[in-house]
């Protein structure tokens, strides 16, 4: 019975999203919900990333200035980056292009592009370790390096410490 209702819900969403003249708030709300349901959100598994992508593009076409595009596109982008990083990067580039006039969407894309670039370019960092020895990441290229910035007053940092120690014990010999 749940499966039948899921199919019926999807049919109704398709009808509404294909209709002309639907008020913006209603159309965008259904689009956002559909994208989250299709691209996976808050524990929901990815169901149909291609359909979610079509809705994202239709949202951009129908309501290019909508501030809610940012949230819909972020949900889609998260799933796309997991499934196809190259497609995710192409999607981001399309949102940074001059035709993408929606400032929140462009800023979101620019931020993700900066993160992607940071992943490609090795971090240049030299410092003195807690035990007093000098550390230069350039000399550690090709090795796995874990750098954890934390503070004694930061409760989440302290809660993470046992996991950092466990990773060290597990991978130190490698």
N, C-alpha and C positions, 0 to 999 in steps of 0.2 A: 504493500500500500504506500509506503514512504517513497519507493522508487517511482510509482505512478504520479504521485504529487510533485516529485522533483522534475519529472518530464513535463508535467503541466505547467509548473512554474517557469521552466525554461522556455516553453512555447509562448507563454504570456509575455515574458521579458523580450523575446525576439519580436513579437508583434508590436509592443510598445516602442521599442528602440527603432523599429523600421518605420513607424508612423510619422507623418509630418504634422506639425502644429502642436506637438506635445509641449506644454509649458516647460521652460528651462529647469526649474527646480525639480519637477517630477522626473524629467528625462535624465538629468544628471544624477539624481538619487538612485534611480534604477540602474544606470550605467555603473556607478561606483559599486553598488551592491553586487552587480553581475561580475564585474572585474574581480572583486575580492573572492567571489564564489568560484570563479573559473581559474584564476591565477594563484589561488591559495592564499589565505589570510587568516591569521589567528588560529593556526592549527588545522585549517581546512586544507586538504591535499589539492595539488594542481589538477584540474579536470580538463581544461581545454585552453591552452595558452594562445592558440591561433585565434580563437573566437574572442578572447579577452583583448588581443591586439587589435582586432577589427573594431571593437567597441572603443578602445582608446583613440584610434584614428578618427572614428566618427564623432567622438566627443570633441576632439581638436577641430574638426571641420565645422560642426554645428555651433559650438560655443567656445571659440578660440580664446576669449578673454576670461572664461570662468576660473575663479580662484580654486575651485575644487578639482580642476584638472591635475594639479600638483599631487594630490593624494591618490587619485586613480592611477596616474602614471607611475608613481612610486611603487604602488602595489604590483603593477604589471612588471616594472623594471626589476624588482627583486626576484620574481620568478623567472624572468627571461635571463637574468644574469646567471642563475643556477643552471638553466637548461642549455643556454647557448651564449657564452660570454662575448663572442664576436658580434652576434646579432644585437646584444645589449649595447655594445659600444656603438654600433651603427645607429641604433635608436637614439642614444644620447647625442650623437653628432647631429642628428636631424632636429633635435630640440635646442641646440646651441645656434643653429643656422639663423641668419637674419630674418627668415620668414616666421620663425617662432617668436611671435610678439608677446606672448604671455610671460611676463617677468618672473613670477614664481616658478614656472616650469623651466624657463631658461636657467635660472639660478640653481635649481635642483640639478639640472643636467650638467652645468659647469662644475658644480661641487663633485659630482660623481666622476666627471672626467678628470678632475685633479687627483682624486683618490686612485683612479686607474693608472694615471701617469706615475704617481708615487710608488705604485706596486711594480712598475717596470724599471724605475731608476733606483739603483742601490742607495740606501741611506748612508750619508757621509757623517760619521760620528766617531769622535775620539774622546775618551774620558778616563778618569782614574776610578777604578773599581773600589768597592767598599773595603776590600782587603789591601788596598794601596798600590796594586799593580796597574800599569797603564794598559788601556784597551783601545785598539783602533780597529773598527769594523772592516776597513779596507783589507786588513791582514787576515780577516776571517772569511773572505769571499769563498763561496763554494761550500761553506759549512752552515748548518742550521744554528741560528742564534736567536735566543729568546731575550728580549729586553722588556722588563716590566717596571713601569714607573708607578710608584706608590708612595703613600705617606702613613705614618703611624697613627695619625688622627682620622684616617679614612676607613670607616667600617667595612665597606665593600672590598677595599684593598686587602684588609686583614683577613676577610673571609675567603678571599681568593688564594691567599698564601699557601694553604695546604695543597691546592691543585698545582701551583707552580712548583712546589717541592716534589710532588709526585711525578710531574713531567721531567724534572731534573733527574730524579732517581731512575726513571724508566729509560731516558735517552742519553744520559751522561756518557756511558761507555761507547756510544755510537758516534 
